[in-house]
Amino acid sequence: MPGLTRRRALTAAVALAATAGAATLVAPGAPAAEHQHGSPDPFDEVYKGRRIQGRPSSGGGHHHEHGGGYAVFVDGVELHVMRNADGTWISVVSHYDPVPTPRAAARTAVDELQGAPLLPFPAN
């Protein structure tokens, strides 16, 4: 396999930038409030038999600051979430899989847990 050339590196960088730009576009018909950098809309639903909830939080302290003032729960247990600089969200369950909204983070956590209970995350 030939070595990495300047042309290949530049092509890869352009492709990566185009992919990242396309991923941040708002999907047609999606709620606009969940794709802006403001606080996402609250939600409360049952997903795959698990109750997931999200709402603005007023709690202080380091544990809540990363969530951008937003709290997510799975079956009443807080799912530690963090908002990235690009507006995507990650959780303690799926830390390396950013998603566009806290609701998507909760659903991804339910998928990853595969029926196991979410254990409380110790505050630092």
C-alpha positions as CSV (number, residue, x, y, z in Angstrom):
1,M,0.0,0.0,0.0
2,P,1.5,3.4,-1.0
3,G,2.3,5.9,1.8
4,L,0.2,8.8,2.8
5,T,0.7,11.7,0.3
6,R,-0.2,15.3,0.8
7,R,-3.0,14.9,-1.8
8,R,-4.5,11.9,0.0
9,A,-4.3,13.7,3.4
10,L,-6.0,16.8,2.0
11,T,-8.7,14.7,0.3
12,A,-9.4,12.8,3.5
13,A,-9.6,16.1,5.5
14,V,-12.0,17.6,3.0
15,A,-14.2,14.5,3.1
16,L,-14.2,14.5,6.9
17,A,-15.1,18.2,7.0
18,A,-17.9,17.6,4.5
19,T,-19.3,14.7,6.5
20,A,-19.1,16.6,9.8
21,G,-20.9,19.5,8.1
22,A,-23.7,17.3,6.8
23,A,-24.2,15.7,10.2
24,T,-25.0,19.0,11.8
25,L,-27.8,19.9,9.4
26,V,-31.3,19.8,10.8
27,A,-33.4,16.9,9.6
28,P,-36.7,18.0,7.9
29,G,-39.6,17.8,10.2
30,A,-37.4,17.6,13.3
31,P,-38.3,19.9,16.3
32,A,-36.1,23.0,15.9
33,A,-35.7,23.4,19.7
34,E,-33.7,20.2,20.0
35,H,-31.2,21.2,17.3
36,Q,-30.3,24.7,18.5
37,H,-27.8,25.6,21.1
38,G,-30.6,26.6,23.5
39,S,-32.1,24.2,26.0
40,P,-33.8,21.2,24.4
41,D,-37.5,20.6,24.9
42,P,-38.5,18.4,27.9
43,F,-39.6,14.9,27.1
44,D,-41.2,12.0,29.0
45,E,-41.9,8.7,27.1
46,V,-41.6,5.0,27.3
47,Y,-38.9,3.6,25.0
48,K,-38.5,-0.2,24.7
49,G,-40.3,-0.6,28.0
50,R,-38.1,1.9,29.9
51,R,-39.3,5.3,31.0
52,I,-37.0,8.0,29.7
53,Q,-37.3,11.7,30.8
54,G,-35.5,14.9,30.1
55,R,-36.0,18.4,31.5
56,P,-34.1,21.5,32.2
57,S,-32.3,21.3,35.6
58,S,-31.7,24.0,38.0
59,G,-29.1,22.1,40.1
60,G,-25.7,23.6,40.7
61,G,-22.4,22.0,41.1
62,H,-19.9,20.3,38.8
63,H,-22.0,17.2,38.1
64,H,-24.8,19.2,36.5
65,E,-22.7,21.8,34.6
66,H,-21.6,19.5,31.8
67,G,-25.3,18.7,30.9
68,G,-25.8,22.4,30.0
69,G,-28.5,22.7,32.6
70,Y,-30.4,19.7,31.4
71,A,-31.1,16.4,33.2
72,V,-31.9,13.0,31.7
73,F,-33.4,10.0,33.5
74,V,-33.8,6.3,32.7
75,D,-36.4,4.7,35.0
76,G,-35.9,7.5,37.5
77,V,-32.1,7.2,37.7
78,E,-30.2,10.1,36.3
79,L,-28.2,9.4,33.2
80,H,-25.1,11.6,33.3
81,V,-25.1,13.6,30.0
82,M,-22.8,16.2,28.6
83,R,-23.2,18.7,25.8
84,N,-20.3,18.9,23.4
85,A,-19.1,22.2,21.8
86,D,-20.7,21.3,18.5
87,G,-24.1,20.9,20.1
88,T,-24.1,17.1,20.2
89,W,-24.7,15.1,23.4
90,I,-22.9,12.1,24.9
91,S,-23.8,10.1,28.0
92,V,-21.8,8.0,30.5
93,V,-23.2,4.9,28.8
94,S,-22.3,5.8,25.2
95,H,-19.5,8.3,25.7
96,Y,-17.9,7.8,22.3
97,D,-21.2,8.0,20.3
98,P,-22.4,11.6,20.1
99,V,-26.1,12.1,19.3
100,P,-28.0,15.2,18.4
101,T,-30.4,15.5,21.4
102,P,-30.7,14.4,25.0
103,R,-33.6,12.2,24.0
104,A,-31.4,10.4,21.5
105,A,-28.8,10.0,24.3
106,A,-31.5,8.4,26.6
107,R,-32.6,6.1,23.8
108,T,-29.1,5.1,23.0
109,A,-28.4,4.3,26.7
110,V,-31.5,2.1,26.8
111,D,-30.3,0.2,23.7
112,E,-26.8,-0.2,25.2
113,L,-28.1,-1.3,28.6
114,Q,-30.0,-4.2,27.0
115,G,-32.5,-4.5,29.9
116,A,-29.9,-4.0,32.6
117,P,-30.7,-1.3,35.2
118,L,-28.9,2.0,35.0
119,L,-26.8,2.4,38.1
120,P,-26.3,5.9,39.7
121,F,-23.2,7.7,38.5
122,P,-21.2,8.9,41.5
123,A,-20.7,12.7,41.6
124,N,-17.1,13.9,41.7
